[in-house]
Amino acid sequence: MIFGLFDYIILTIVFIFNIGIWKYKIIKKRNWILYLIAFLLFGLVIPFFAVYFEVQKVIKGQPFVDNFTLLYTYFRFPIWWIIGVSEFIFLKILIKKIKSGGFEETAR
């Protein structure tokens, strides 16, 4: 399984965050702090916790776990990096449209 329960919860939170930005126009301008926080979250923090929770779930109740059983967990990092890059692109386009007033015509 590529995604676990933790991943689905985080993806839901990211989806709700994106809808909130789009609907309420929370972020009006590009900010390097926003991109730094998103980079740290999608690049390090979320993949680390996703791997940690998945490993804890797999080893619970098993007396012996070899490394090949947990090899798939290393692919969580590139998957979250791809999701992070798509989030960067989405935020960039969204902020550009909010800044230019492009959502005013399409929302009505």
N, C-alpha and C positions, 0 to 999 in steps of 0.2 A: 504494500500500500504506500503510495507516494505521500499522501497527507494523513496526518493523525488528527485527533480531536483538538489538540492545541493549535494546529495549523488552520483548521476550519474556524475556530473561534477568532484567531487573529485576522484571517481573511474577511470574516464578517465585520469585524471592527473597522478594518481598512475600507471596506465597501460603504459602511455607514458614514465614515469620515468623509469619503469622496462625495457622497450624496449631500452631506451637510455643507461642504464647501461649495458645491454647485448650486444648491438651493438657496442658501443664505448668504453667499458671497463673503465668506469669512476672511479669506486671504485676498487682499486687494493688490499687493505688489510682491515681486520676487524678492526673496530675502535669503542671504547665504546661510543664515542660521536654520531656516526651514530645510534647506537642502542638506545641511550637515546632520541635522537630527534624523532626517529620512535615510541618509546614507548609513549612519550608525545603527539605526534600527534594522533596516533591511540587510545590511552588510554583515553585522556582527551579532547584535543582541537577539533578534528573533530567531535566526538560524541556530544559534547556540542553545537557546532554551528549547527549540523544537527538537534538536538532537538529544538534549538532556532528558526531556520528558519521554521521548520515544525509547531511549535506552532503559530508563527506569521501568517503563511499561513492559518491555521485552524480558528483562531479567527477573521481574517479579514472579516468584513461584517456580523458577527453573534452577536446578542445581548446577548445571554447567552450560555456559554460553561461550561459544568460540567467536573469533573475530569475523568470520565469514557470515555469521548470522546477522551481525550488525553492520555489514559493509554498506548496505543501502542507505544508512543514515548519513553517510558523507555526501550524498547527492542532495541533501536538504539545502546545503549552502548554495549551490548553483541555481536551484529552483527559486530560492528566496531572492537571489541576486537578479534573476530575470523578472520576478514580480516587482522588485525595487526599481529596476530600470523602467519598466512600464509605468510605475507610479510616478517617477520623475517626469516622464514624457507627458502623462496625463495632467499632472500639476502645472507643468510649463504651458501646455495648451490652454488649460482652464484659466490660469492667471492672466494669460495674454488676452483671452476673450473677455474676461471680467474687466480688465483694464481698458480695453477698447470699447466696452459697452456692447459687445456682440450678443450677450444673452438677453438684453432688453427687448430686442425685436423678436427673437425666437421664443421667448417665454410667453408672449401674448398670443 
